[in-house]
Structures are given as structure tokens and as C-alpha cells.
Amino acid sequence: MRPSLRRMVVGGCLAMVYMVGIGSPATTEFFRAMGADEFYFGMITGVPLIMLLMQFAGAATMNRASRRKGVFIVCLILCRLLYLGVAFLPFLLRQCAPAIVLPVIVALLAVSAATHNFAVPFWFSWMADLIPRRILNRIWGWRQRAMHLSWTAANLLATVFLYWVDWPATVTFPILATIAVAAGVVDILLFINVFEPKNHKRPDSRPISDLLAPLRHPDFRYFVSFSCAWSFATMAAAAFMQLYILKMLHVPLWKATLIWCMHGVGMALGSGMWGRLADRHGQRPVIVLCVALKPMIVIVFFLLTPNNVAWLLPLAFVPDGILNAGYGIAANGYMLSLAPRANRSSFIAAITGLAGMFGGMAAMLAGALLTRTQAWESEMFGRELNHYHLLFIASLAMRLVCLPLARAIREPGSSRSFRLVGAILDDWPHRLPRFPVGLYRRRD
């Protein structure tokens, strides 16, 4: 198991290089150079999320498959190679058919997302069989910390590159995308030597009954409802945060990339702690605590101005990254621990697929809202407000509504949220005086 887990972690680090190359502020600037407005940014974010529905097809297929590794490897390599088309095909189309550049970009992103999401149930089911349940959250925390340290390092390198070269995004993004795809393909090839336990095959399964099973589960259906609502509430604003920084606050490209590094720093700082806490106290209190504090980042975006963005946003991204780390570890742990082995893929698809579809719908609706309210302006306490502030207020209200849904999640044997807060307050004051030597040292 140990060599397989090491390859899984190294592959995850390379995947972060891939994610930086295709998802940095340079990507946002590239789409702007191609003529994308808020409506198309909603489509660019939302349509790939709608393709999360392909996870249901993947779940139904996996119940009849004896092996998972081959499907995962082929689908993920194809998914990542398609980004070369996103980076280079628009240059060919602009000469002969400029009107279809953006629709073709959206179509390529949709096909890439479809192949990726078809393989997601294969991946999660494979990892759930590989990793012992007693250390599941710690392994995810260890992997997530390594991944986001790599994500931060890759962002720093991208920042240096964008700072020193005075090239337009139509040049910088294809270069970054090529490096990203190379790293992403190597990531997937590492999984050739990862051990694969035999899949629990169910040739007599009924697809409709299997896909409805998560909604019939007495505890899991509350988590499905919450996940859909939370994805809708968060993606409505998250899909446009980079665009807001670049377009409305006029932050230079290299500086925006550097600011986004701080989010990875927060993820790396919090991952190990959340993994241990989730193993001790359960996933539910971690989810509730993170959801209660997550509205903070939307309030910060509402308060940003060109004068304070350079220092306020990096300070806010560190705790927000810590909260995202906790939510990601707890949500994955809850999903994998409650899903039965016989029909695990359907339970995974119910969370990652159905919730992702709601997130995609939110992004597309938010893009349409921003397009229709472009002329809206107002003033509050001497500050000028624009149509992006309407979006941030709506996202804040929806996030607050999600807190009662998070509290309704059931997990027998988990601690109460106040006990989790007490454990954090008991732990960190003893670590901080030893910073940085003792920050990650475990206590008996």
C-alpha cells in the first residue's frame, strides 16, 4: 500500500501543476482576449460543471466493470490533452470563423469535463478500496497538504514568469497550458503502477434503483441536499472572483497570480490539522464549522477596492484556504465512509455529480445576471457599488441559509461542534509559540 500511496501523492502534486497552468488568472485574461464577457464566463464555468452529470453514467458503468484503472487512465489523459485544443485552436479559427471561437472553446471544455467526470467514480471507488478506513482522513489531509504546497510553488513560478515577460495572454496562456498538460499526463501515467484491489462487480444491478439509493439512505440524503445547496451558493460568486479582480479592480496579471498563491498556503497549513480532527471528532462538526465561517470571503470581496486589494485579499485568502481544506477533507471523508462498498459509485456521483450540476447552474445564472445588470450602479457609505456587488450579496445570503442544512447532516458517533472548537483552541496555542519548528509536530 505504501508505494501506491506515495505515487498517489506525487501524482496529486503534478495535478496541481496542471490546475495552475489551466486555471490561473492568465487563463481568465486569455478568455477575455478571445472576446468573452460575463455571459460567456458563466458558460465557461457552468457548462463543464453541468458535465458532472457524466458521473452517473460512470457510476452505472463501473458497477459492471471488473477493473477501474484502465478507464481512469484513458479518460484522464484524453481530458487533459483537449486543453491543448483550447489553447491553440482559437488562433486558427480567428482567421476563418471568428464568430465561433468562444462556442468552440465552450464545447472543448465540455468534452474535456465529460471525459474527466465519467472517470471520477472509478477513481474514488478505487481509492476507497485502497486506503484503510481508520486512517482515511489523515491520508487525505497528508495528500492535500502536499498538493497545495505544490500548487503554491507552481503559482509562484507562474507569477515570476508573468512578471518578467511582457507578453499578451494569447502568448502566455498557451505556454502555461503546454507545461500544464505535460505535467497532467505524467500524473496519470504514475497510476499505472498503483495497486488496484478487485472491483466489487454487480452485473445484476438496476441502474435507476442504484442511482436513487443515496436519496433513500436515512443519513446520506441530508448530505446530498446540503451539498447541492452549498455548491449553488458558492459557485455563484466563486466563478467570477478572478474576473472581478482583473476587470473591475485592474490588478496586474502577475500580482493576481501571486495573491491566489495565498489560498494554497492556507490549504497547506490546515490540511494536516483537519485530517486529524476529522478522524477524532467526525466529519460533521468539521463541515458545520467551515460552512459557518466561509461567508467571510464574500464579505471581503464586497469590501475590496483598488487601494486595499493588494493587502486585504491575501490576508483573507489564508484563513479561507484553511476552511476550504477542512471542508474538502470532511466532505470526502463523509462521502466515502457512508457509501456502501456494493454501490459506492452511485453515492459518489450523488455528491460530486448532482452538487456539481447545481454549481454549474449557479455560474450560468450568475453570468446572465451580470450581463443584464451591467449598467447598475449605486453608492453606500461613500463607496461606489456595481453589479458584482449584487452578486456577492446574493451569494452571502445563500451561504448563510446553508448553515441550518449543514447542521441537519447526521453522523452517528461524531462530536458536537463546540467540542471541535475546543479541540482547536486547545491545540493551536501550544503550537504557535514553536512556529515554525513545532507547527506541524504531533502531540501524543
For each residue, the residues with C-beta under 8 A, 3 or more apart:
1: 4 5 130 131 132 195
2: 5 6
3: 6 7 193 195
4: 1 7 8 130 193 194 195
5: 1 2 8 9 130 131 139
6: 2 3 9 10
7: 3 4 10 11 190 191 193 194
8: 4 5 11 12 127 143 191 194
9: 5 6 12 13 142 143 146 147
10: 6 7 13 14 190
11: 7 8 14 15 187 188 190 191
12: 8 9 15 16 143 144 146 147 150 187
13: 9 10 16 17 146 147 149 150
14: 10 11 17 18 150 183 184 186 187 190
15: 11 12 18 19 147 183 184 187
16: 12 13 19 20 147 148 150 151 154
17: 13 14 20 21 150 151 154 179 180 183 184
18: 14 15 21 22 80 180 181 183 184 187
19: 15 16 22 23 151 180
20: 16 17 23 24 151 154 155 158 176 180
21: 17 18 24 154 158 176 177 179 180 181 183
22: 18 19 27 83 86 176 177 180 181
23: 19 20 27
24: 20 21 27 28 155 158 176 257 260
25: 28 29 242 245 246 253 256 257 260
26: 29 30 158 162 169 172 173 176 253 257
27: 22 23 24 30 31 173 176 177
28: 24 25 31 32 41 242 243 246
29: 25 26 32 33 169 173 246 253
30: 26 27 33 34 87 169 170 172 173
31: 27 28 34 36 40 41 44 105
32: 28 29 35 36 169 243 246 247
33: 29 30 168 169 170
34: 30 31 90 101 102 105
35: 32 40 101 102
36: 31 32 40 41 44 102
37: 40 41 371
38: 41 42 240 243 367 370 371 374
39: 42 43 367 368 370 371
40: 31 35 36 37 43 44 102 106 367
41: 28 31 36 37 38 44 45 239 240 243 367
42: 38 39 45 46 239 240 363 364 365 366 367 368 370
43: 39 40 46 47 106 364 367
44: 31 36 40 41 47 48 105 106 109
45: 41 42 48 49 235 239 360 363 364 367
46: 42 43 49 50 239 359 360 361 362 363 364 367
47: 43 44 50 51 106 109 110 113 360 364
48: 44 45 51 109 110 112 113 360
49: 45 46 52 113 235 356 357 359 360 361 363
50: 46 47 53 110 356 357 360 361
51: 47 48 54 110 113 114 116 117 360
52: 49 55 113 117 352 353 354 355 356 357 359 360
53: 50 56 57 117 353 354 357
54: 51 57 58 113 114 115 117 118 353
55: 52 58 59 117 118 120 121 348 349 352 353 356
56: 53 59 60 211 346 349 353
57: 53 54 60 61 118
58: 54 55 61 62 117 118 119 120 121 122 345 349
59: 55 56 62 63 121 210 211 345 346 348 349 353
60: 56 57 63 64 207 210 211 345 346
61: 57 58 64 65 71 118
62: 58 59 65 68 71 121 122 125 199 345
63: 59 60 201 202 203 205 207 210 343 345 346
64: 60 61 201 202 203 205
65: 61 62 68 71 122 199 201
66: 198 199 201
67: 70 71 196 199
68: 62 65 71 72 122 123 125 126 196 199
69: 72 73 126 191 192 194 196
70: 67 73 74
71: 61 62 65 67 68 74 75 118 119 122
72: 68 69 75 76 119 122 123 126 188 191
73: 69 70 76 77 188 189 191 192
74: 70 71 77 78
75: 71 72 78 79 115 116 118 119 122
76: 72 73 79 80 115 116 119 184 188
77: 73 74 80 81 185 188 189
78: 74 75 81 82 115
79: 75 76 82 112 113 115 116 119
80: 18 76 77 83 112 181 184 185 188
81: 77 78 84 85 181 185
82: 78 79 85 86 108 111 112 115
83: 22 80 86 87 108 112 177 180 181
84: 81 87 88 177 178 181
85: 81 82 88 89 108
86: 22 82 83 89 90 105 108 109 112 177
87: 30 83 84 173 174 177 178
88: 84 85 91 92 174
89: 85 86 92 93 104 105 108
90: 34 86 93 94 101 104 105
91: 88 94 95 170
92: 88 89 95 96
93: 89 90 96 97 98 100 101 104
94: 90 91 98 101
95: 91 92 98
96: 92 93
97: 93 100 101
98: 93 94 95 101
99:
100: 93 97 103 104
101: 34 35 90 93 94 97 98 104 105
102: 34 35 36 40 105 106
103: 100 106 107
104: 89 90 93 100 101 107 108
105: 31 34 44 86 89 90 101 102 108 109
106: 40 43 44 47 102 103 109 110
107: 103 104 110 111
108: 82 83 85 86 89 104 105 111 112
109: 44 47 48 86 105 106 112 113
110: 47 48 50 51 106 107 113 114
111: 82 107 108 114 115
112: 48 79 80 82 83 86 108 109 115 116
113: 47 48 49 51 52 54 79 109 110 116 117
114: 51 54 110 111 117 118
115: 54 75 76 78 79 82 111 112 118 119
116: 51 75 76 79 112 113 119 120
117: 51 52 53 54 55 58 113 114 120 352 353 356
118: 54 55 57 58 61 71 75 114 115
119: 58 71 72 75 76 79 115 116 122 123
120: 55 58 116 117 123 124 348 349 352 353
121: 55 58 59 62 124 125 344 345 348 349
122: 58 62 65 68 71 72 75 119 125 126 345
123: 68 72 119 120 126 127
124: 120 121 127 128 335 336 344 345 348 352
125: 62 68 121 122 128 129 199 344 345 348
126: 68 69 72 122 123 129 130 196 197 199
127: 8 123 124 130 131 336
128: 124 125 131 136 336 339 341 344
129: 125 126 197 199 341
130: 1 4 5 126 127 194 195 196 197
131: 1 5 127 128 135 136 139
132: 1 135 136
133: 136 337
134: 279
135: 131 132 138 139 279
136: 128 131 132 133 139 140 279 333 336 337
137: 140 141 274 275 276 278 279 283 329 330 333
138: 135 141 142 275 276 279
139: 5 131 135 136 142 143 275
140: 136 137 143 144 275 328 329 332 333
141: 137 138 144 145 271 272 273 274 275 276 278 325 329
142: 9 138 139 145 146 271 272 275
143: 8 9 12 139 140 146 147
144: 12 140 141 147 148 267 271 275 325 328 329
145: 141 142 148 149 267 268 271 272 325
146: 9 12 13 142 143 149 150
147: 9 12 13 15 16 143 144 150 151 267
148: 16 144 145 151 152 264 265 267 268 271 321 325
149: 13 145 146 152 153 264 268
150: 12 13 14 16 17 146 147 153 154
151: 16 17 19 20 147 148 154 155 264 267
152: 148 149 155 156 261 264 265 268
153: 149 150 156 157
154: 16 17 20 21 150 151 157 158
155: 20 24 151 152 158 159 257 258 260 261 264
156: 152 153 159 160 258 261
157: 153 154 160 161
158: 20 21 24 26 154 155 161 162 176 257
159: 155 156 162 163 254 255 257 258 261
160: 156 157 163 164
161: 157 158 164 165 172 176
162: 26 158 159 165 172 253 254 257
163: 159 160 254
164: 160 161
165: 161 162 172
166:
167: 171 172
168: 33 171 172
169: 26 29 30 32 33 172 173 253
170: 30 33 91 173 174
171: 167 168 174 175
172: 26 30 161 162 165 167 168 169 175 176 253
173: 26 27 29 30 87 169 170 176 177
174: 87 88 170 171 177 178
175: 171 172 178 179
176: 20 21 22 24 26 27 158 161 172 173 179 180
177: 21 22 27 83 84 86 87 173 174 180 181
178: 84 87 174 175 181 182
179: 17 21 175 176 182 183
180: 17 18 19 20 21 22 83 176 177 183 184
181: 18 21 22 80 81 83 84 177 178 184 185
182: 178 179 185 186
183: 14 15 17 18 21 179 180 186 187
184: 14 15 17 18 76 80 180 181 187 188
185: 77 80 81 181 182 188 189
186: 14 182 183 189 190
187: 11 12 14 15 18 183 184 190 191
188: 11 72 73 76 77 80 184 185 191
189: 73 77 185 186 192
190: 7 10 11 14 186 187 193 194
191: 7 8 11 69 72 73 187 188 194
192: 69 73 189
193: 3 4 7 190
194: 4 7 8 69 130 190 191
195: 1 3 4 130
196: 67 68 69 126 130
197: 126 129 130
198: 66
199: 62 65 66 67 68 125 126 129
200: 341 342 344
201: 63 64 65 66
202: 63 64 205 210 342 343
203: 63 64
204:
205: 63 64 202 209 210 343
206: 209 210
207: 60 63 210 211
208: 211 212
209: 205 206 212 213
210: 59 60 63 202 205 206 207 213 343 346
211: 56 59 60 207 208 214 346 349 350
212: 208 209 215 216
213: 209 210 216 217 343 346 347
214: 211 217 220 221 224 339 346 347 350 351
215: 212 220 221 224 350
216: 212 213 221
217: 213 214 220 221 338 347
218: 221 410
219: 222 223 338 409 410 411 412
220: 214 215 217 223 224 338 339 347 350
221: 214 215 216 217 218 224 225
222: 219 225 226 405 408 409 410
223: 219 220 226 227 334 335 338 351 409
224: 214 215 220 221 227 228 350 351 354 355
225: 221 222 228 229 405 408
226: 222 223 229 230 402 405 406 408 409
227: 223 224 230 231 331 351 354 355
228: 224 225 231 232 354 355 358
229: 225 226 232 233 358 398 401 402 405
230: 226 227 233 234 291 355 399 402 405 406
231: 227 228 234 235 355 356 358 359 362
232: 228 229 235 236 358 359 361 362 398
233: 229 230 236 362 395 398 399 401 402
234: 230 231 237 238 294 359 362 395 399
235: 45 49 231 232 238 239 358 359 360 362 363 366
236: 232 233 239 362 363 365 366 391 394 395 398
237: 234 240 241 298 301 366 391 392 394 395
238: 234 235 241
239: 41 42 45 46 235 236 362 363 366 367
240: 38 41 42 237 243 244 366 367 370 388 391
241: 237 238 244 245 301
242: 25 28 245 246 256 260
243: 28 32 38 41 240 246 247
244: 240 241 247 248 249 301 388
245: 25 241 242 248 249 251 256 259 304 309 313
246: 25 28 29 32 242 243 249 250 251 253 256
247: 32 243 244 250
248: 244 245 386 388
249: 244 245 246 304 305 306 309
250: 246 247 306
251: 245 246 255 256 259 309 310
252: 255 256
253: 25 26 29 162 169 172 246 256 257
254: 159 162 163 257 258
255: 159 251 252 258 259 310
256: 25 242 245 246 251 252 253 259 260
257: 24 25 26 155 158 159 162 253 254 260 261
258: 155 156 159 254 255 261
259: 245 251 255 256 262 309 310 313 314 317
260: 24 25 155 242 256 257 263 264 317
261: 152 155 156 159 257 258 264 265
262: 259 265 266 313 314 315 317 318 321
263: 260 266 267 317 318 320 321 324
264: 148 149 151 152 155 260 261 267 268 321
265: 148 152 261 262 268 269 317 318 321
266: 262 263 269 270 317 318 319 320 321 322 323 324 325
267: 144 145 147 148 151 263 264 270 271 321 322 324 325
268: 145 148 149 152 264 265 271 321 325
269: 265 266 273 318 321 322 325
270: 266 267 273 274 321 322 323 325 326
271: 141 142 144 145 148 267 268 274 275 325 329
272: 141 142 145 275 276 440
273: 141 269 270 276 277 424 427 428
274: 137 141 270 271 277 278 286 325 326 329 330
275: 137 138 139 140 141 142 144 271 272 278 279 329
276: 137 138 141 272 273 279 280 442
277: 273 274 280 281 286 326 420 423 424
278: 137 141 274 275 281 282 283 286 326 329 330 333
279: 134 135 136 137 138 275 276
280: 276 277 415 423
281: 277 278 285 286 414 415 419 420 423
282: 278 285 286 411 413 414 415
283: 137 278 286 287 330 331 333 334 337 411 414
284: 287 288 330 334 409 410 411 414
285: 281 282 288 289 414 415 416 417 419 420
286: 274 277 278 281 282 283 289 290 326 327 329 330 420
287: 283 284 290 291 327 330 331 334 406 409
288: 284 285 291 292 403 406 407 409 417
289: 285 286 292 293 326 417 420 421
290: 286 287 293 294 323 324 326 327 330
291: 230 287 288 294 327 399 402 403 406
292: 288 289 403 406
293: 289 290 296 319 323
294: 234 290 291 297 320 323 324 327 399
295: 298 299 396 399 400
296: 293 299 300 316 319 320
297: 294 300 301 316 317 320
298: 237 295 301 302 392 395 396 399
299: 295 296 302 303 396
300: 296 297 303 304 312 313 316
301: 237 241 244 297 298 304 313 392
302: 298 299 389 392 393 396
303: 299 300 308 312
304: 245 249 300 301 308 309 312 313
305: 249 308 309 383
306: 249 250 309
307:
308: 303 304 305 311 312
309: 245 249 251 259 304 305 306 312 313
310: 251 255 259 313 314
311: 308 314 315
312: 300 303 304 308 309 315 316
313: 245 259 262 300 301 304 309 310 316 317
314: 259 262 310 311 317 318
315: 262 311 312 318
316: 296 297 300 312 313 319 320
317: 259 260 262 263 265 266 297 313 314 320 321
318: 262 263 265 266 269 314 315 321 322
319: 266 293 296 316 322 323
320: 263 266 294 296 297 316 317 323 324
321: 148 262 263 264 265 266 267 268 269 270 317 318 324 325
322: 266 267 269 270 318 319 325 326
323: 266 270 290 293 294 319 320 326 327
324: 263 266 267 290 294 320 321 327 328
325: 141 144 145 148 266 267 268 269 270 271 274 321 322 328 329
326: 270 274 277 278 286 289 290 322 323 329 330
327: 286 287 290 291 294 323 324 330 331
328: 140 144 324 325 331 332
329: 137 140 141 144 271 274 275 278 286 325 326 332 333
330: 137 274 278 283 284 286 287 290 326 327 333 334
331: 227 283 287 327 328 334 335 351
332: 140 328 329 335 336
333: 136 137 140 278 283 329 330 336 337
334: 223 283 284 287 330 331 337 338 409 411
335: 124 223 331 332 338 339 347 348 351 352
336: 124 127 128 136 332 333 339 344 348
337: 133 136 283 333 334
338: 217 219 220 223 334 335 347
339: 128 214 220 335 336 343 344 347 348
340: 343 344 347
341: 128 129 200 344
342: 200 202
343: 63 202 205 210 213 339 340 346 347
344: 121 124 125 128 200 336 339 340 341 347 348
345: 58 59 60 62 63 121 122 124 125 348 349
346: 56 59 60 63 210 211 213 214 343 349 350
347: 213 214 217 220 335 338 339 340 343 344 350 351
348: 55 59 120 121 124 125 335 336 339 344 345 351 352 353
349: 55 56 58 59 120 121 211 345 346 352 353 354
350: 211 214 215 220 224 346 347 353 354
351: 214 223 224 227 331 335 347 348 354 355
352: 52 55 117 120 124 335 348 349 355 356
353: 52 53 54 55 56 59 117 120 348 349 350 356 357
354: 52 53 224 227 228 349 350 351 357 358
355: 52 224 227 228 230 231 351 352 358 359
356: 49 50 52 55 117 231 352 353 359 360
357: 49 50 52 53 353 354 360 361
358: 228 229 231 232 235 354 355 361 362
359: 46 49 52 231 232 234 235 355 356 362 363
360: 45 46 47 48 49 50 51 52 235 356 357 363 364
361: 46 49 50 232 357 358 364 365
362: 46 231 232 233 234 235 236 239 358 359 365 366
363: 42 45 46 49 235 236 239 359 360 366 367
364: 42 43 45 46 47 360 361 367 368
365: 42 236 361 362 368 369
366: 42 235 236 237 239 240 362 363 369 370 391
367: 38 39 40 41 42 43 45 46 239 240 363 364 370 371
368: 39 42 364 365 371 372
369: 365 366 372 373 387 390 391
370: 38 39 42 240 366 367 373 374 387 388 391
371: 37 38 39 367 368 374
372: 368 369
373: 369 370 376 387 390
374: 38 370 371 387
375: 387
376: 373 386 387 390
377: 384 385 386
378: 384 385
379: 382 383 384 385
380: 383 385
381:
382: 379
383: 305 379 380
384: 377 378 379
385: 377 378 379 380 389 390
386: 248 376 377 389
387: 369 370 373 374 375 376 390 391
388: 240 244 248 370 391 392
389: 302 385 386 392 393
390: 369 373 376 385 387 393 394
391: 236 237 240 366 369 370 387 388 394 395
392: 237 298 301 302 388 389 395 396
393: 302 389 390 396 397
394: 236 237 390 391 397 398
395: 233 234 236 237 298 391 392 398 399
396: 295 298 299 302 392 393 399 400
397: 393 394 400 401
398: 229 232 233 236 394 395 401 402
399: 230 233 234 291 294 295 298 395 396 402 403
400: 295 396 397 403
401: 229 233 397 398 404 405
402: 226 229 230 233 291 398 399 405 406
403: 288 291 292 399 400 406 407
404: 401 407 408
405: 222 225 226 229 230 401 402 408 409
406: 226 230 287 288 291 292 402 403 409
407: 288 403 404
408: 222 225 226 404 405
409: 219 222 223 226 284 287 288 334 405 406
410: 218 219 222 284
411: 219 282 283 284 334 414
412: 219
413: 282
414: 281 282 283 284 285 411
415: 280 281 282 285 419 420
416: 285 419 420
417: 285 288 289 420 421
418: 421 422
419: 281 285 415 416 422 423
420: 277 281 285 286 289 415 416 417 423 424
421: 289 417 418 424 425
422: 418 419 425 426
423: 277 280 281 419 420 426 427
424: 273 277 420 421 427 428
425: 421 422 428 429
426: 422 423 429 430
427: 273 423 424 430 431 443
428: 273 424 425 431 432
429: 425 426 432 433
430: 426 427 433 434 443
431: 427 428 434 435 438 439 441
432: 428 429 435 439
433: 429 430
434: 430 431 437 438 439 441
435: 431 432 438 439
436: 439
437: 434 441
438: 431 434 435 441
439: 431 432 434 435 436
440: 272
441: 431 434 437 438
442: 276
443: 427 430
444:
